[in-house]
Amino acid sequence: MNSVFSPPAPDESARPRRLTDIFRCAHRGRALHLATCLDDYMNANALRVKSMVCFECTQGNCNRETFAADADTEGLLDSEIWARLMADLKDTDNC
């Protein structure tokens, strides 16, 4: 019988949820903002940059899923994202 071992999921309440949250990155071995983690994780995987430590990172994937789930369950985007979107819209209106 083939079985796959899955390690227990880390405590979900301890995961970073806001873009400004700082957490300990396991692969880089240092404190990192969630925004930096999400940017690097998405870039490494979207562009298939296997040399980046963020490529197929399980911690980055968990952070992405948690961040996306929070936005979905609350029905609202994070206030930081709204602020960036509104600033971008104002910039395009002035063109």
PASE-124720 format. One record per residue: residue in three letters; chain; x negated, y, z negated of N, C-alpha, C, O in turn. Coordinates in Angstrom, 1 decimal, always signed. Example, Ala and Ser with C-alpha at 12.3 -4.5 7.8 and 13.67 -1.06 7.14 Angstrom:
! residues 2
R | ALA | A | -13.2 | -5.7 | -7.8 | -12.3 | -4.5 | -7.8 | -13.2 | -3.3 | -7.8 | -14.2 | -3.3 | -8.5
R | SER | A | -12.8 | -2.2 | -7.1 | -13.7 | -1.1 | -7.1 | -12.9 | +0.0 | -7.9 | -13.4 | +1.1 | -8.0
//
This chain:
! residues 95
R | MET | A | -0.8 | -1.2 | +0.0 | +0.0 | +0.0 | +0.0 | -0.9 | +1.2 | +0.0 | -1.8 | +1.4 | -0.8
R | ASN | A | -0.6 | +2.1 | +0.9 | -1.4 | +3.4 | +1.0 | -0.7 | +4.4 | +0.2 | +0.5 | +4.6 | +0.3
R | SER | A | -1.4 | +5.1 | -0.7 | -0.9 | +6.2 | -1.4 | -1.8 | +7.4 | -1.4 | -3.0 | +7.2 | -1.3
R | VAL | A | -1.2 | +8.5 | -1.4 | -1.9 | +9.7 | -1.3 | -1.9 | +10.4 | -2.7 | -0.8 | +10.6 | -3.3
R | PHE | A | -3.1 | +10.7 | -3.2 | -3.1 | +11.4 | -4.5 | -3.0 | +12.9 | -4.3 | -3.7 | +13.5 | -3.5
R | SER | A | -2.1 | +13.5 | -5.0 | -2.0 | +14.9 | -5.0 | -2.3 | +15.4 | -6.4 | -1.6 | +15.0 | -7.3
R | PRO | A | -3.2 | +16.4 | -6.5 | -3.5 | +16.9 | -7.8 | -2.3 | +17.7 | -8.3 | -1.5 | +18.2 | -7.5
R | PRO | A | -2.1 | +17.8 | -9.6 | -1.0 | +18.5 | -10.1 | -1.0 | +20.0 | -9.7 | -2.1 | +20.6 | -9.6
R | ALA | A | +0.1 | +20.5 | -9.4 | +0.2 | +21.9 | -9.0 | -0.2 | +22.8 | -10.1 | +0.3 | +22.6 | -11.3
R | PRO | A | -1.0 | +23.9 | -9.9 | -1.3 | +24.8 | -10.9 | -0.1 | +25.5 | -11.4 | +0.9 | +25.6 | -10.7
R | ASP | A | -0.1 | +26.1 | -12.6 | +1.0 | +26.8 | -13.2 | +1.4 | +28.0 | -12.2 | +0.6 | +28.9 | -12.0
R | GLU | A | +2.6 | +27.9 | -11.7 | +3.0 | +28.9 | -10.7 | +3.1 | +30.3 | -11.3 | +2.9 | +31.3 | -10.6
R | SER | A | +3.4 | +30.4 | -12.6 | +3.6 | +31.7 | -13.2 | +2.2 | +32.4 | -13.3 | +2.2 | +33.6 | -13.5
R | ALA | A | +1.1 | +31.7 | -13.2 | -0.2 | +32.3 | -13.3 | -0.7 | +32.8 | -11.9 | -1.7 | +33.5 | -11.8
R | ARG | A | +0.0 | +32.5 | -10.8 | -0.4 | +32.9 | -9.5 | -0.2 | +34.4 | -9.3 | +0.7 | +35.0 | -9.9
R | PRO | A | -1.1 | +35.1 | -8.6 | -1.0 | +36.5 | -8.3 | +0.3 | +36.7 | -7.4 | +0.5 | +35.9 | -6.5
R | ARG | A | +1.0 | +37.8 | -7.6 | +2.3 | +38.0 | -6.9 | +2.3 | +39.4 | -6.2 | +3.0 | +39.5 | -5.2
R | ARG | A | +1.5 | +40.3 | -6.7 | +1.5 | +41.7 | -6.1 | +0.2 | +41.9 | -5.4 | -0.8 | +41.3 | -5.8
R | LEU | A | +0.2 | +42.7 | -4.4 | -1.0 | +42.9 | -3.6 | -2.1 | +43.5 | -4.4 | -3.3 | +43.3 | -4.1
R | THR | A | -1.8 | +44.2 | -5.5 | -2.8 | +44.7 | -6.3 | -3.3 | +43.8 | -7.4 | -4.2 | +44.1 | -8.2
R | ASP | A | -2.7 | +42.6 | -7.6 | -3.1 | +41.7 | -8.6 | -4.5 | +41.2 | -8.3 | -4.9 | +41.0 | -7.2
R | ILE | A | -5.2 | +41.0 | -9.4 | -6.6 | +40.5 | -9.3 | -6.6 | +39.1 | -9.9 | -6.1 | +38.8 | -11.0
R | PHE | A | -7.3 | +38.1 | -9.2 | -7.4 | +36.8 | -9.7 | -8.8 | +36.2 | -9.4 | -9.5 | +36.9 | -8.7
R | ARG | A | -9.1 | +35.1 | -9.9 | -10.4 | +34.5 | -9.7 | -10.3 | +33.5 | -8.5 | -9.6 | +32.5 | -8.5
R | CYS | A | -11.1 | +33.9 | -7.5 | -11.1 | +33.1 | -6.3 | -12.1 | +31.9 | -6.5 | -13.2 | +32.1 | -6.8
R | ALA | A | -11.6 | +30.7 | -6.3 | -12.3 | +29.5 | -6.6 | -13.5 | +29.3 | -5.6 | -14.6 | +28.9 | -6.0
R | HIS | A | -13.2 | +29.7 | -4.3 | -14.3 | +29.5 | -3.3 | -15.4 | +30.5 | -3.3 | -16.5 | +30.2 | -3.1
R | ARG | A | -15.0 | +31.7 | -3.6 | -16.0 | +32.8 | -3.7 | -16.6 | +33.0 | -5.0 | -17.6 | +33.6 | -5.2
R | GLY | A | -15.9 | +32.4 | -6.0 | -16.5 | +32.5 | -7.4 | -16.5 | +33.9 | -8.0 | -17.4 | +34.3 | -8.8
R | ARG | A | -15.5 | +34.7 | -7.6 | -15.4 | +36.1 | -8.1 | -14.0 | +36.6 | -8.2 | -13.1 | +36.0 | -7.6
R | ALA | A | -13.8 | +37.7 | -8.8 | -12.5 | +38.3 | -8.9 | -12.1 | +38.9 | -7.5 | -13.0 | +39.5 | -6.9
R | LEU | A | -10.9 | +38.8 | -7.1 | -10.5 | +39.3 | -5.8 | -9.0 | +39.8 | -5.9 | -8.2 | +39.3 | -6.6
R | HIS | A | -8.7 | +40.9 | -5.1 | -7.4 | +41.3 | -5.0 | -6.6 | +40.4 | -4.1 | -7.1 | +39.8 | -3.2
R | LEU | A | -5.3 | +40.2 | -4.4 | -4.4 | +39.4 | -3.6 | -4.4 | +39.9 | -2.2 | -4.4 | +39.0 | -1.3
R | ALA | A | -4.4 | +41.2 | -2.0 | -4.3 | +41.7 | -0.6 | -5.6 | +41.3 | +0.2 | -5.4 | +40.9 | +1.4
R | THR | A | -6.7 | +41.3 | -0.4 | -7.9 | +40.8 | +0.3 | -7.9 | +39.3 | +0.6 | -8.2 | +38.9 | +1.7
R | CYS | A | -7.4 | +38.6 | -0.4 | -7.2 | +37.1 | -0.2 | -6.3 | +36.8 | +1.0 | -6.6 | +36.0 | +1.9
R | LEU | A | -5.1 | +37.5 | +1.0 | -4.2 | +37.2 | +2.1 | -4.7 | +37.6 | +3.5 | -4.5 | +36.9 | +4.4
R | ASP | A | -5.4 | +38.8 | +3.5 | -6.0 | +39.2 | +4.8 | -7.0 | +38.2 | +5.3 | -7.0 | +37.8 | +6.5
R | ASP | A | -7.9 | +37.9 | +4.4 | -9.0 | +36.9 | +4.9 | -8.5 | +35.6 | +5.2 | -8.9 | +34.9 | +6.2
R | TYR | A | -7.5 | +35.1 | +4.4 | -6.9 | +33.8 | +4.7 | -6.2 | +33.7 | +6.0 | -6.4 | +32.8 | +6.8
R | MET | A | -5.4 | +34.8 | +6.2 | -4.6 | +34.8 | +7.5 | -5.6 | +35.0 | +8.7 | -5.3 | +34.3 | +9.7
R | ASN | A | -6.6 | +35.8 | +8.6 | -7.5 | +36.0 | +9.7 | -8.3 | +34.7 | +10.0 | -8.4 | +34.3 | +11.2
R | ALA | A | -8.8 | +34.1 | +9.0 | -9.6 | +32.9 | +9.2 | -8.8 | +31.8 | +9.8 | -9.3 | +31.1 | +10.7
R | ASN | A | -7.5 | +31.6 | +9.4 | -6.7 | +30.6 | +10.0 | -6.0 | +30.9 | +11.3 | -5.9 | +30.0 | +12.2
R | ALA | A | -5.6 | +32.1 | +11.5 | -5.0 | +32.5 | +12.8 | -6.1 | +32.5 | +13.9 | -5.8 | +32.2 | +15.0
R | LEU | A | -7.3 | +32.9 | +13.5 | -8.4 | +33.0 | +14.5 | -9.2 | +31.7 | +14.6 | -10.1 | +31.6 | +15.4
R | ARG | A | -8.9 | +30.8 | +13.7 | -9.6 | +29.5 | +13.6 | -11.1 | +29.6 | +13.4 | -11.9 | +29.0 | +14.0
R | VAL | A | -11.4 | +30.5 | +12.4 | -12.8 | +30.8 | +12.1 | -13.3 | +29.8 | +11.0 | -13.1 | +30.1 | +9.8
R | LYS | A | -13.8 | +28.7 | +11.4 | -14.1 | +27.6 | +10.5 | -15.3 | +28.0 | +9.6 | -15.5 | +27.3 | +8.6
R | SER | A | -16.1 | +28.9 | +10.0 | -17.2 | +29.3 | +9.2 | -16.8 | +30.1 | +7.9 | -17.7 | +30.3 | +7.0
R | MET | A | -15.6 | +30.7 | +7.9 | -15.2 | +31.5 | +6.7 | -14.7 | +30.5 | +5.6 | -14.1 | +29.5 | +5.9
R | VAL | A | -15.1 | +30.9 | +4.4 | -14.7 | +30.0 | +3.2 | -13.1 | +30.0 | +3.1 | -12.6 | +29.1 | +2.4
R | CYS | A | -12.5 | +31.0 | +3.7 | -11.0 | +31.1 | +3.6 | -10.3 | +30.1 | +4.6 | -9.1 | +30.0 | +4.4
R | PHE | A | -11.0 | +29.5 | +5.5 | -10.4 | +28.7 | +6.5 | -9.8 | +27.4 | +5.8 | -10.6 | +26.7 | +5.1
R | GLU | A | -8.5 | +27.2 | +5.9 | -7.8 | +26.1 | +5.3 | -8.0 | +26.0 | +3.8 | -8.0 | +25.0 | +3.2
R | CYS | A | -8.1 | +27.2 | +3.1 | -8.3 | +27.3 | +1.7 | -6.9 | +27.0 | +1.0 | -5.9 | +27.6 | +1.3
R | THR | A | -6.9 | +26.0 | +0.1 | -5.7 | +25.6 | -0.6 | -5.2 | +26.7 | -1.5 | -4.0 | +27.0 | -1.7
R | GLN | A | -6.1 | +27.5 | -2.1 | -5.7 | +28.5 | -3.0 | -5.1 | +29.7 | -2.2 | -4.1 | +30.3 | -2.6
R | GLY | A | -5.7 | +30.0 | -1.1 | -5.2 | +31.1 | -0.2 | -3.8 | +30.7 | +0.3 | -2.9 | +31.5 | +0.4
R | ASN | A | -3.6 | +29.4 | +0.6 | -2.3 | +28.9 | +1.1 | -1.3 | +29.1 | +0.0 | -0.1 | +29.5 | +0.3
R | CYS | A | -1.6 | +28.7 | -1.2 | -0.7 | +28.8 | -2.3 | -0.3 | +30.3 | -2.6 | +0.8 | +30.6 | -2.8
R | ASN | A | -1.3 | +31.2 | -2.5 | -1.1 | +32.6 | -2.7 | -0.2 | +33.1 | -1.6 | +0.8 | +33.9 | -1.9
R | ARG | A | -0.4 | +32.7 | -0.4 | +0.5 | +33.1 | +0.7 | +1.9 | +32.7 | +0.5 | +2.9 | +33.4 | +0.7
R | GLU | A | +2.1 | +31.4 | +0.2 | +3.4 | +30.8 | +0.0 | +4.1 | +31.5 | -1.2 | +5.3 | +31.8 | -1.1
R | THR | A | +3.4 | +31.8 | -2.3 | +4.0 | +32.5 | -3.4 | +4.4 | +33.9 | -3.1 | +5.5 | +34.3 | -3.4
R | PHE | A | +3.6 | +34.6 | -2.4 | +3.9 | +36.0 | -2.0 | +5.1 | +36.0 | -1.1 | +5.9 | +36.9 | -1.3
R | ALA | A | +5.1 | +35.1 | -0.1 | +6.2 | +35.1 | +0.8 | +7.5 | +34.7 | +0.1 | +8.6 | +35.2 | +0.4
R | ALA | A | +7.5 | +33.7 | -0.8 | +8.7 | +33.3 | -1.5 | +9.2 | +34.3 | -2.3 | +10.5 | +34.5 | -2.4
R | ASP | A | +8.4 | +35.1 | -3.0 | +8.8 | +36.2 | -3.8 | +9.6 | +37.3 | -3.0 | +10.6 | +37.7 | -3.4
R | ALA | A | +9.1 | +37.6 | -1.8 | +9.7 | +38.5 | -0.9 | +11.1 | +38.0 | -0.5 | +12.1 | +38.7 | -0.4
R | ASP | A | +11.2 | +36.7 | -0.2 | +12.4 | +36.1 | +0.3 | +13.4 | +36.0 | -0.8 | +14.6 | +36.3 | -0.6
R | THR | A | +13.0 | +35.6 | -2.1 | +14.0 | +35.4 | -3.1 | +14.5 | +36.8 | -3.7 | +15.7 | +36.8 | -4.1
R | GLU | A | +13.7 | +37.8 | -3.7 | +14.2 | +39.1 | -4.1 | +15.0 | +39.8 | -3.1 | +15.7 | +40.7 | -3.4
R | GLY | A | +14.8 | +39.4 | -1.8 | +15.5 | +40.1 | -0.8 | +14.9 | +41.5 | -0.5 | +15.4 | +42.3 | +0.3
R | LEU | A | +13.7 | +41.8 | -1.1 | +13.1 | +43.1 | -0.9 | +11.6 | +42.8 | -0.6 | +11.0 | +41.9 | -1.1
R | LEU | A | +11.0 | +43.7 | +0.2 | +9.6 | +43.6 | +0.4 | +8.9 | +44.3 | -0.8 | +9.5 | +45.2 | -1.5
R | ASP | A | +7.7 | +43.9 | -1.1 | +6.9 | +44.5 | -2.1 | +6.9 | +46.0 | -1.9 | +6.7 | +46.5 | -0.8
R | SER | A | +7.0 | +46.8 | -3.0 | +7.0 | +48.3 | -2.8 | +5.7 | +48.8 | -2.1 | +5.8 | +49.8 | -1.4
R | GLU | A | +4.6 | +48.1 | -2.3 | +3.4 | +48.5 | -1.6 | +3.5 | +48.4 | -0.1 | +3.0 | +49.2 | +0.7
R | ILE | A | +4.1 | +47.3 | +0.3 | +4.3 | +47.1 | +1.8 | +5.3 | +48.1 | +2.3 | +5.1 | +48.7 | +3.4
R | TRP | A | +6.4 | +48.4 | +1.6 | +7.3 | +49.5 | +2.0 | +6.6 | +50.8 | +2.2 | +6.8 | +51.5 | +3.1
R | ALA | A | +5.7 | +51.1 | +1.2 | +5.0 | +52.4 | +1.3 | +4.1 | +52.5 | +2.5 | +4.1 | +53.5 | +3.2
R | ARG | A | +3.5 | +51.4 | +2.8 | +2.6 | +51.3 | +4.1 | +3.5 | +51.5 | +5.3 | +3.1 | +52.2 | +6.2
R | LEU | A | +4.6 | +50.7 | +5.3 | +5.5 | +50.8 | +6.5 | +6.0 | +52.2 | +6.7 | +6.0 | +52.7 | +7.8
R | MET | A | +6.4 | +52.8 | +5.6 | +7.0 | +54.2 | +5.7 | +5.9 | +55.2 | +6.2 | +6.2 | +56.1 | +7.0
R | ALA | A | +4.7 | +55.0 | +5.7 | +3.6 | +55.9 | +6.1 | +3.3 | +55.7 | +7.6 | +3.0 | +56.7 | +8.3
R | ASP | A | +3.3 | +54.5 | +8.0 | +3.1 | +54.2 | +9.4 | +4.2 | +54.8 | +10.3 | +3.9 | +55.4 | +11.4
R | LEU | A | +5.4 | +54.7 | +9.9 | +6.5 | +55.3 | +10.6 | +6.4 | +56.8 | +10.7 | +6.7 | +57.4 | +11.8
R | LYS | A | +6.0 | +57.4 | +9.6 | +5.9 | +58.9 | +9.6 | +4.7 | +59.3 | +10.6 | +4.8 | +60.3 | +11.2
R | ASP | A | +3.7 | +58.5 | +10.6 | +2.6 | +58.8 | +11.5 | +3.0 | +58.8 | +13.0 | +2.6 | +59.6 | +13.8
R | THR | A | +3.8 | +57.8 | +13.3 | +4.3 | +57.7 | +14.7 | +5.3 | +58.7 | +15.1 | +5.4 | +59.1 | +16.3
R | ASP | A | +6.0 | +59.3 | +14.1 | +7.0 | +60.3 | +14.4 | +6.3 | +61.6 | +14.7 | +6.9 | +62.5 | +15.5
R | ASN | A | +5.1 | +61.8 | +14.2 | +4.4 | +63.1 | +14.5 | +3.6 | +63.1 | +15.8 | +3.0 | +64.1 | +16.1
R | CYS | A | +3.7 | +62.0 | +16.6 | +2.9 | +62.0 | +17.8 | +3.5 | +62.9 | +18.9 | +3.0 | +62.9 | +20.0
//
